[in-house]
Amino acid sequence: MSLEIRRMKSWFDKQKILRFLDEKYDNVYILFDIDNYYFLSNSNQFYYSVSDGNVDAVVLVYYSSSGVKDIWGVGSSDSLLNIFNSLDLSNSVVHTPTNLEIHNFSGYSALYKEYCMYLKPPMGDDQPSVRLLGPSDYLEYMKLMVNWNGSRFPKMSLEDFKNNVTYGTIYGYFSEGKILSAASVGAIWKQWFVVSSVFTHPEFRNRGLAKKVISKILYDYSHMETAILFVNVENKPAINAYSSLGFKTYSENYWIDFNTGLVP
């Protein structure tokens, strides 16, 4: 069997990959970036392997503003390992299905598992205390998110927070002008959307605030087909909250940390 690793550079490459990728919820980030030609940007790189003339693995390398690389892979275990071994994995988080032969993988500092969960169709309730953040809310958003240990947020600059709030889609639960809980609408691919960066201030947890924020997002995006989110399998309170909103577990995947200190 001959194996060849290639860098995606053209429309023709894109078509090969889309034919290989099933429309699976846990592939949403790869599908989103490929379909939007983000593989032509400086912040994204795609690699794929060809075995006996057929595509059998795809890897997305996304360079975030925080300096951490997010690497998403899908395909056969042997081919994924070959691609990963050809890359610089320093300061990165690798997301991959659990079919990866992890005992053949080395150099990582921590290993976690995360669920991909979905809700089809998205259904939520309007929430009077939850609204979409505007550019003027970036300071309050920053005050909340810097409390999230094990995430990128404590290391983000003031300018990063400004850009996130100005150009992103972020919802917050407000009380007396302060944001106590927040969540974002991430990648949108066709009729799917990702709920991400869900966080509640530690002093206000176990009050259902994150659930209210997500419910508002689901309400506003009820015209879409499917809501998707990723959650640490050990985060039982979050999983219970998402399940109570109707989310179901779709798959279990690896989160492999290469010295970033980040946790799913």
Phi and psi in degrees as GROMACS dihedral restraints (atoms count N, CA, C in turn):
[ dihedral_restraints ]
;  ai    aj    ak    al  type     phi  dphi    fc
    3     4     5     6     1   -98.6    20    10
    4     5     6     7     1   135.4    20    10
    6     7     8     9     1  -121.3    20    10
    7     8     9    10     1   132.4    20    10
    9    10    11    12     1  -130.2    20    10
   10    11    12    13     1   131.5    20    10
   12    13    14    15     1  -102.3    20    10
   13    14    15    16     1   130.9    20    10
   15    16    17    18     1  -127.5    20    10
   16    17    18    19     1   152.5    20    10
   18    19    20    21     1   -94.9    20    10
   19    20    21    22     1   130.6    20    10
   21    22    23    24     1   -73.6    20    10
   22    23    24    25     1   126.7    20    10
   24    25    26    27     1  -135.4    20    10
   25    26    27    28     1   -11.0    20    10
   27    28    29    30     1  -140.4    20    10
   28    29    30    31     1   170.4    20    10
   30    31    32    33     1   -59.8    20    10
   31    32    33    34     1   -36.7    20    10
   33    34    35    36     1   -66.6    20    10
   34    35    36    37     1   -39.3    20    10
   36    37    38    39     1   -60.2    20    10
   37    38    39    40     1   -43.2    20    10
   39    40    41    42     1   -57.3    20    10
   40    41    42    43     1   -43.7    20    10
   42    43    44    45     1   -64.4    20    10
   43    44    45    46     1   -38.0    20    10
   45    46    47    48     1   -61.1    20    10
   46    47    48    49     1   -43.9    20    10
   48    49    50    51     1   -68.9    20    10
   49    50    51    52     1   -43.2    20    10
   51    52    53    54     1   -63.5    20    10
   52    53    54    55     1   -31.9    20    10
   54    55    56    57     1   -70.0    20    10
   55    56    57    58     1   -32.0    20    10
   57    58    59    60     1   -76.4    20    10
   58    59    60    61     1   -41.3    20    10
   60    61    62    63     1   -73.8    20    10
   61    62    63    64     1   124.5    20    10
   63    64    65    66     1   -75.1    20    10
   64    65    66    67     1   155.6    20    10
   66    67    68    69     1   -80.3    20    10
   67    68    69    70     1    71.6    20    10
   69    70    71    72     1  -101.4    20    10
   70    71    72    73     1   143.6    20    10
   72    73    74    75     1   -60.7    20    10
   73    74    75    76     1   -37.1    20    10
   75    76    77    78     1   -75.8    20    10
   76    77    78    79     1    -2.8    20    10
   78    79    80    81     1   -98.5    20    10
   79    80    81    82     1    12.5    20    10
   81    82    83    84     1   -60.0    20    10
   82    83    84    85     1   -39.9    20    10
   84    85    86    87     1   -67.0    20    10
   85    86    87    88     1   -40.5    20    10
   87    88    89    90     1   -65.0    20    10
   88    89    90    91     1   -46.2    20    10
   90    91    92    93     1   -61.6    20    10
   91    92    93    94     1   -42.6    20    10
   93    94    95    96     1   -61.9    20    10
   94    95    96    97     1   -48.6    20    10
   96    97    98    99     1   -69.2    20    10
   97    98    99   100     1   -38.2    20    10
   99   100   101   102     1   -66.6    20    10
  100   101   102   103     1   -46.5    20    10
  102   103   104   105     1   -68.0    20    10
  103   104   105   106     1   -22.7    20    10
  105   106   107   108     1   -99.5    20    10
  106   107   108   109     1    13.6    20    10
  108   109   110   111     1    59.4    20    10
  109   110   111   112     1    25.3    20    10
  111   112   113   114     1   -70.4    20    10
  112   113   114   115     1    -9.4    20    10
  114   115   116   117     1   -71.1    20    10
  115   116   117   118     1    -8.7    20    10
  117   118   119   120     1   -91.2    20    10
  118   119   120   121     1    -5.1    20    10
  120   121   122   123     1   -87.7    20    10
  121   122   123   124     1   169.0    20    10
  123   124   125   126     1   -78.2    20    10
  124   125   126   127     1   -16.4    20    10
  126   127   128   129     1   -95.0    20    10
  127   128   129   130     1    -0.9    20    10
  129   130   131   132     1  -134.8    20    10
  130   131   132   133     1   142.7    20    10
  132   133   134   135     1  -137.1    20    10
  133   134   135   136     1   138.9    20    10
  135   136   137   138     1  -117.1    20    10
  136   137   138   139     1   139.9    20    10
  138   139   140   141     1  -128.8    20    10
  139   140   141   142     1   147.0    20    10
  141   142   143   144     1  -143.4    20    10
  142   143   144   145     1   153.0    20    10
  144   145   146   147     1  -110.5    20    10
  145   146   147   148     1   145.9    20    10
  147   148   149   150     1  -119.7    20    10
  148   149   150   151     1   122.5    20    10
  150   151   152   153     1  -117.7    20    10
  151   152   153   154     1   118.5    20    10
  153   154   155   156     1    52.1    20    10
  154   155   156   157     1    39.5    20    10
  156   157   158   159     1    89.1    20    10
  157   158   159   160     1    -4.9    20    10
  159   160   161   162     1  -117.9    20    10
  160   161   162   163     1   140.6    20    10
  162   163   164   165     1   -66.1    20    10
  163   164   165   166     1   130.5    20    10
  165   166   167   168     1  -133.3    20    10
  166   167   168   169     1     3.2    20    10
  168   169   170   171     1  -163.6    20    10
  169   170   171   172     1   147.8    20    10
  171   172   173   174     1  -136.3    20    10
  172   173   174   175     1   139.6    20    10
  174   175   176   177     1  -134.1    20    10
  175   176   177   178     1   130.7    20    10
  177   178   179   180     1  -105.4    20    10
  178   179   180   181     1   128.8    20    10
  180   181   182   183     1  -111.8    20    10
  181   182   183   184     1   115.4    20    10
  183   184   185   186     1  -113.9    20    10
  184   185   186   187     1   123.2    20    10
  186   187   188   189     1   -95.7    20    10
  187   188   189   190     1   110.0    20    10
  189   190   191   192     1   -84.9    20    10
  190   191   192   193     1   164.4    20    10
  192   193   194   195     1   -64.8    20    10
  193   194   195   196     1   -20.9    20    10
  195   196   197   198     1   -77.6    20    10
  196   197   198   199     1    -8.4    20    10
  198   199   200   201     1    93.7    20    10
  199   200   201   202     1   -10.9    20    10
  201   202   203   204     1   -82.8    20    10
  202   203   204   205     1   137.6    20    10
  204   205   206   207     1   -92.1    20    10
  205   206   207   208     1   128.2    20    10
  207   208   209   210     1   -98.8    20    10
  208   209   210   211     1   124.9    20    10
  210   211   212   213     1  -121.4    20    10
  211   212   213   214     1   119.6    20    10
  213   214   215   216     1  -112.6    20    10
  214   215   216   217     1   128.7    20    10
  216   217   218   219     1  -129.9    20    10
  217   218   219   220     1   148.7    20    10
  219   220   221   222     1  -149.1    20    10
  220   221   222   223     1   141.1    20    10
  222   223   224   225     1   138.2    20    10
  223   224   225   226     1  -163.2    20    10
  225   226   227   228     1   -69.0    20    10
  226   227   228   229     1   146.6    20    10
  228   229   230   231     1   -60.1    20    10
  229   230   231   232     1   -47.0    20    10
  231   232   233   234     1   -62.0    20    10
  232   233   234   235     1   -42.4    20    10
  234   235   236   237     1   -70.4    20    10
  235   236   237   238     1   -38.1    20    10
  237   238   239   240     1   -61.1    20    10
  238   239   240   241     1   -44.5    20    10
  240   241   242   243     1   -61.0    20    10
  241   242   243   244     1   -38.9    20    10
  243   244   245   246     1   -64.2    20    10
  244   245   246   247     1   -41.9    20    10
  246   247   248   249     1   -67.3    20    10
  247   248   249   250     1   -47.4    20    10
  249   250   251   252     1   -58.2    20    10
  250   251   252   253     1   -40.0    20    10
  252   253   254   255     1   -68.9    20    10
  253   254   255   256     1   -15.8    20    10
  255   256   257   258     1   -91.2    20    10
  256   257   258   259     1    -5.2    20    10
  258   259   260   261     1  -107.0    20    10
  259   260   261   262     1   160.0    20    10
  261   262   263   264     1   -84.9    20    10
  262   263   264   265     1   107.1    20    10
  264   265   266   267     1   -94.3    20    10
  265   266   267   268     1     4.0    20    10
  267   268   269   270     1   -62.7    20    10
  268   269   270   271     1   141.4    20    10
  270   271   272   273     1    53.3    20    10
  271   272   273   274     1    51.0    20    10
  273   274   275   276     1  -138.4    20    10
  274   275   276   277     1   160.8    20    10
  276   277   278   279     1  -119.0    20    10
  277   278   279   280     1   124.0    20    10
  279   280   281   282     1  -101.8    20    10
  280   281   282   283     1   125.9    20    10
  282   283   284   285     1  -110.3    20    10
  283   284   285   286     1   124.5    20    10
  285   286   287   288     1  -153.6    20    10
  286   287   288   289     1   152.6    20    10
  288   289   290   291     1   -60.7    20    10
  289   290   291   292     1   158.2    20    10
  291   292   293   294     1   -77.3    20    10
  292   293   294   295     1     6.7    20    10
  294   295   296   297     1   -76.2    20    10
  295   296   297   298     1   -10.9    20    10
  297   298   299   300     1   -63.3    20    10
  298   299   300   301     1   131.7    20    10
  300   301   302   303     1   -74.7    20    10
  301   302   303   304     1    84.8    20    10
  303   304   305   306     1   -63.6    20    10
  304   305   306   307     1   -25.8    20    10
  306   307   308   309     1   -68.9    20    10
  307   308   309   310     1   -15.3    20    10
  309   310   311   312     1   -95.1    20    10
  310   311   312   313     1     4.2    20    10
  312   313   314   315     1  -103.7    20    10
  313   314   315   316     1   139.7    20    10
  315   316   317   318     1  -139.1    20    10
  316   317   318   319     1   163.4    20    10
  318   319   320   321     1    93.0    20    10
  319   320   321   322     1    -4.6    20    10
  321   322   323   324     1   -85.4    20    10
  322   323   324   325     1   155.2    20    10
  324   325   326   327     1   -97.9    20    10
  325   326   327   328     1   -23.2    20    10
  327   328   329   330     1  -156.8    20    10
  328   329   330   331     1   149.2    20    10
  330   331   332   333     1  -129.5    20    10
  331   332   333   334     1   128.2    20    10
  333   334   335   336     1  -130.1    20    10
  334   335   336   337     1   172.1    20    10
  336   337   338   339     1  -125.2    20    10
  337   338   339   340     1   147.7    20    10
  339   340   341   342     1  -134.3    20    10
  340   341   342   343     1   147.4    20    10
  342   343   344   345     1   -90.9    20    10
  343   344   345   346     1   141.3    20    10
  345   346   347   348     1   -95.0    20    10
  346   347   348   349     1   124.0    20    10
  348   349   350   351     1  -119.4    20    10
  349   350   351   352     1   154.5    20    10
  351   352   353   354     1  -141.9    20    10
  352   353   354   355     1   156.8    20    10
  354   355   356   357     1  -135.4    20    10
  355   356   357   358     1   120.7    20    10
  357   358   359   360     1  -138.0    20    10
  358   359   360   361     1   115.7    20    10
  360   361   362   363     1   -83.3    20    10
  361   362   363   364     1   160.7    20    10
  363   364   365   366     1   -68.7    20    10
  364   365   366   367     1   129.5    20    10
  366   367   368   369     1  -140.8    20    10
  367   368   369   370     1   124.8    20    10
  369   370   371   372     1  -144.8    20    10
  370   371   372   373     1  -171.2    20    10
  372   373   374   375     1  -121.4    20    10
  373   374   375   376     1   148.2    20    10
  375   376   377   378     1   -66.4    20    10
  376   377   378   379     1   140.6    20    10
  378   379   380   381     1  -127.9    20    10
  379   380   381   382     1   114.9    20    10
  381   382   383   384     1   -62.9    20    10
  382   383   384   385     1   -24.5    20    10
  384   385   386   387     1   -93.0    20    10
  385   386   387   388     1    -0.1    20    10
  387   388   389   390     1  -114.3    20    10
  388   389   390   391     1   133.9    20    10
  390   391   392   393     1  -148.1    20    10
  391   392   393   394     1   164.9    20    10
  393   394   395   396     1   -71.8    20    10
  394   395   396   397     1   133.5    20    10
  396   397   398   399     1   -74.8    20    10
  397   398   399   400     1   144.8    20    10
  399   400   401   402     1  -109.1    20    10
  400   401   402   403     1   172.4    20    10
  402   403   404   405     1   -53.9    20    10
  403   404   405   406     1   -31.0    20    10
  405   406   407   408     1   -75.7    20    10
  406   407   408   409     1    -6.3    20    10
  408   409   410   411     1   -91.7    20    10
  409   410   411   412     1     3.6    20    10
  411   412   413   414     1   -64.6    20    10
  412   413   414   415     1   -33.4    20    10
  414   415   416   417     1   -68.0    20    10
  415   416   417   418     1   -43.3    20    10
  417   418   419   420     1   -65.6    20    10
  418   419   420   421     1   -37.0    20    10
  420   421   422   423     1   -64.2    20    10
  421   422   423   424     1   -42.9    20    10
  423   424   425   426     1   -61.4    20    10
  424   425   426   427     1   -43.7    20    10
  426   427   428   429     1   -59.1    20    10
  427   428   429   430     1   -33.5    20    10
  429   430   431   432     1   -74.6    20    10
  430   431   432   433     1   -53.0    20    10
  432   433   434   435     1   -74.2    20    10
  433   434   435   436     1   -21.5    20    10
  435   436   437   438     1   -68.5    20    10
  436   437   438   439     1   -10.6    20    10
  438   439   440   441     1   -82.6    20    10
  439   440   441   442     1    -4.2    20    10
  441   442   443   444     1   -87.8    20    10
  442   443   444   445     1    89.0    20    10
  444   445   446   447     1   -68.2    20    10
  445   446   447   448     1   144.7    20    10
  447   448   449   450     1    82.7    20    10
  448   449   450   451     1    10.7    20    10
  450   451   452   453     1  -121.3    20    10
  451   452   453   454     1   177.7    20    10
  453   454   455   456     1   -75.5    20    10
  454   455   456   457     1   -21.6    20    10
  456   457   458   459     1   -62.2    20    10
  457   458   459   460     1   -41.4    20    10
  459   460   461   462     1   -60.8    20    10
  460   461   462   463     1   -21.7    20    10
  462   463   464   465     1   -97.5    20    10
  463   464   465   466     1    -1.6    20    10
  465   466   467   468     1   -75.6    20    10
  466   467   468   469     1   148.9    20    10
  468   469   470   471     1   -84.2    20    10
  469   470   471   472     1   166.9    20    10
  471   472   473   474     1   -58.6    20    10
  472   473   474   475     1   -38.9    20    10
  474   475   476   477     1   -65.1    20    10
  475   476   477   478     1   -36.9    20    10
  477   478   479   480     1   -60.4    20    10
  478   479   480   481     1   -44.1    20    10
  480   481   482   483     1   -65.7    20    10
  481   482   483   484     1   -40.7    20    10
  483   484   485   486     1   -57.4    20    10
  484   485   486   487     1   -47.3    20    10
  486   487   488   489     1   -66.1    20    10
  487   488   489   490     1   -40.6    20    10
  489   490   491   492     1   -58.2    20    10
  490   491   492   493     1   -46.5    20    10
  492   493   494   495     1   -75.4    20    10
  493   494   495   496     1   -36.8    20    10
  495   496   497   498     1   -71.1    20    10
  496   497   498   499     1   -41.8    20    10
  498   499   500   501     1  -107.6    20    10
  499   500   501   502     1   -11.1    20    10
  501   502   503   504     1   -93.1    20    10
  502   503   504   505     1  -178.7    20    10
  504   505   506   507     1  -120.6    20    10
  505   506   507   508     1    95.2    20    10
  507   508   509   510     1  -123.3    20    10
  508   509   510   511     1   132.9    20    10
  510   511   512   513     1  -110.3    20    10
  511   512   513   514     1   146.4    20    10
  513   514   515   516     1  -136.8    20    10
  514   515   516   517     1   147.5    20    10
  516   517   518   519     1   -92.0    20    10
  517   518   519   520     1   121.6    20    10
  519   520   521   522     1  -106.0    20    10
  520   521   522   523     1   140.1    20    10
  522   523   524   525     1  -142.1    20    10
  523   524   525   526     1   117.1    20    10
  525   526   527   528     1    53.3    20    10
  526   527   528   529     1    40.8    20    10
  528   529   530   531     1    82.6    20    10
  529   530   531   532     1    -4.4    20    10
  531   532   533   534     1  -103.8    20    10
  532   533   534   535     1   144.8    20    10
  534   535   536   537     1   -90.7    20    10
  535   536   537   538     1   118.7    20    10
  537   538   539   540     1  -100.7    20    10
  538   539   540   541     1   -20.9    20    10
  540   541   542   543     1  -153.1    20    10
  541   542   543   544     1   148.4    20    10
  543   544   545   546     1  -150.8    20    10
  544   545   546   547     1   159.0    20    10
  546   547   548   549     1  -156.0    20    10
  547   548   549   550     1   154.9    20    10
  549   550   551   552     1  -116.8    20    10
  550   551   552   553     1   155.8    20    10
  552   553   554   555     1   -97.9    20    10
  553   554   555   556     1   114.6    20    10
  555   556   557   558     1   -91.0    20    10
  556   557   558   559     1  -130.9    20    10
  558   559   560   561     1   -60.3    20    10
  559   560   561   562     1   139.0    20    10
  561   562   563   564     1  -120.1    20    10
  562   563   564   565     1   118.5    20    10
  564   565   566   567     1  -125.1    20    10
  565   566   567   568     1   116.7    20    10
  567   568   569   570     1    52.3    20    10
  568   569   570   571     1  -114.1    20    10
  570   571   572   573     1  -105.4    20    10
  571   572   573   574     1    19.7    20    10
  573   574   575   576     1  -109.0    20    10
  574   575   576   577     1   151.0    20    10
  576   577   578   579     1  -144.6    20    10
  577   578   579   580     1   152.5    20    10
  579   580   581   582     1  -106.8    20    10
  580   581   582   583     1   130.5    20    10
  582   583   584   585     1   -93.9    20    10
  583   584   585   586     1   123.3    20    10
  585   586   587   588     1  -139.6    20    10
  586   587   588   589     1   174.9    20    10
  588   589   590   591     1    49.7    20    10
  589   590   591   592     1    48.7    20    10
  591   592   593   594     1   -83.7    20    10
  592   593   594   595     1   121.6    20    10
  594   595   596   597     1  -152.4    20    10
  595   596   597   598     1   138.0    20    10
  597   598   599   600     1  -121.5    20    10
  598   599   600   601     1   139.3    20    10
  600   601   602   603     1   -55.8    20    10
  601   602   603   604     1   134.2    20    10
  603   604   605   606     1   -53.2    20    10
  604   605   606   607     1   -30.4    20    10
  606   607   608   609     1   -77.6    20    10
  607   608   609   610     1    -9.2    20    10
  609   610   611   612     1  -124.5    20    10
  610   611   612   613     1    24.4    20    10
  612   613   614   615     1   -80.2    20    10
  613   614   615   616     1   167.0    20    10
  615   616   617   618     1    64.8    20    10
  616   617   618   619     1    27.5    20    10
  618   619   620   621     1  -118.8    20    10
  619   620   621   622     1     6.3    20    10
  621   622   623   624     1    76.9    20    10
  622   623   624   625     1    18.4    20    10
  624   625   626   627     1   -70.1    20    10
  625   626   627   628     1   -44.0    20    10
  627   628   629   630     1   -62.4    20    10
  628   629   630   631     1   -36.9    20    10
  630   631   632   633     1   -62.9    20    10
  631   632   633   634     1   -38.2    20    10
  633   634   635   636     1   -66.0    20    10
  634   635   636   637     1   -41.0    20    10
  636   637   638   639     1   -62.7    20    10
  637   638   639   640     1   -46.9    20    10
  639   640   641   642     1   -66.8    20    10
  640   641   642   643     1   -38.3    20    10
  642   643   644   645     1   -59.9    20    10
  643   644   645   646     1   -39.8    20    10
  645   646   647   648     1   -64.5    20    10
  646   647   648   649     1   -41.9    20    10
  648   649   650   651     1   -60.9    20    10
  649   650   651   652     1   -46.0    20    10
  651   652   653   654     1   -61.3    20    10
  652   653   654   655     1   -36.7    20    10
  654   655   656   657     1   -64.2    20    10
  655   656   657   658     1   -46.0    20    10
  657   658   659   660     1   -71.1    20    10
  658   659   660   661     1   -25.4    20    10
  660   661   662   663     1  -110.6    20    10
  661   662   663   664     1    26.9    20    10
  663   664   665   666     1   -68.9    20    10
  664   665   666   667     1   -12.1    20    10
  666   667   668   669     1   -77.7    20    10
  667   668   669   670     1   -11.8    20    10
  669   670   671   672     1   -84.1    20    10
  670   671   672   673     1   171.7    20    10
  672   673   674   675     1   -89.0    20    10
  673   674   675   676     1   -42.3    20    10
  675   676   677   678     1  -146.3    20    10
  676   677   678   679     1   134.8    20    10
  678   679   680   681     1  -101.6    20    10
  679   680   681   682     1   139.8    20    10
  681   682   683   684     1  -129.6    20    10
  682   683   684   685     1   144.7    20    10
  684   685   686   687     1  -150.0    20    10
  685   686   687   688     1   161.9    20    10
  687   688   689   690     1  -122.1    20    10
  688   689   690   691     1   139.6    20    10
  690   691   692   693     1  -147.3    20    10
  691   692   693   694     1   142.4    20    10
  693   694   695   696     1   -58.5    20    10
  694   695   696   697     1   130.4    20    10
  696   697   698   699     1   -63.9    20    10
  697   698   699   700     1   -19.0    20    10
  699   700   701   702     1   -86.8    20    10
  700   701   702   703     1    -8.6    20    10
  702   703   704   705     1   -87.6    20    10
  703   704   705   706     1    75.4    20    10
  705   706   707   708     1   -62.8    20    10
  706   707   708   709     1   -41.5    20    10
  708   709   710   711     1   -59.3    20    10
  709   710   711   712     1   -40.8    20    10
  711   712   713   714     1   -67.2    20    10
  712   713   714   715     1   -43.0    20    10
  714   715   716   717     1   -61.8    20    10
  715   716   717   718     1   -41.3    20    10
  717   718   719   720     1   -63.3    20    10
  718   719   720   721     1   -40.5    20    10
  720   721   722   723     1   -65.0    20    10
  721   722   723   724     1   -45.3    20    10
  723   724   725   726     1   -64.8    20    10
  724   725   726   727     1   -40.1    20    10
  726   727   728   729     1   -63.5    20    10
  727   728   729   730     1   -36.9    20    10
  729   730   731   732     1   -68.5    20    10
  730   731   732   733     1   -22.0    20    10
  732   733   734   735     1   -84.7    20    10
  733   734   735   736     1    -6.5    20    10
  735   736   737   738     1   109.5    20    10
  736   737   738   739     1    -2.3    20    10
  738   739   740   741     1   -67.7    20    10
  739   740   741   742     1   142.9    20    10
  741   742   743   744     1  -120.9    20    10
  742   743   744   745     1   150.3    20    10
  744   745   746   747     1   -73.5    20    10
  745   746   747   748     1   128.7    20    10
  747   748   749   750     1  -100.3    20    10
  748   749   750   751     1   -45.0    20    10
  750   751   752   753     1  -157.7    20    10
  751   752   753   754     1   166.9    20    10
  753   754   755   756     1  -117.8    20    10
  754   755   756   757     1   133.0    20    10
  756   757   758   759     1  -134.0    20    10
  757   758   759   760     1   160.9    20    10
  759   760   761   762     1   -83.9    20    10
  760   761   762   763     1   144.2    20    10
  762   763   764   765     1  -120.3    20    10
  763   764   765   766     1   109.6    20    10
  765   766   767   768     1  -112.6    20    10
  766   767   768   769     1   117.3    20    10
  768   769   770   771     1   -97.0    20    10
  769   770   771   772     1   127.9    20    10
  771   772   773   774     1  -108.9    20    10
  772   773   774   775     1    75.6    20    10
  774   775   776   777     1    63.0    20    10
  775   776   777   778     1    31.8    20    10
  777   778   779   780     1   -94.0    20    10
  778   779   780   781     1   -25.2    20    10
  780   781   782   783     1    80.2    20    10
  781   782   783   784     1     2.0    20    10
  783   784   785   786     1   -79.7    20    10
  784   785   786   787     1   151.1    20    10
  786   787   788   789     1  -129.7    20    10
  787   788   789   790     1   139.4    20    10
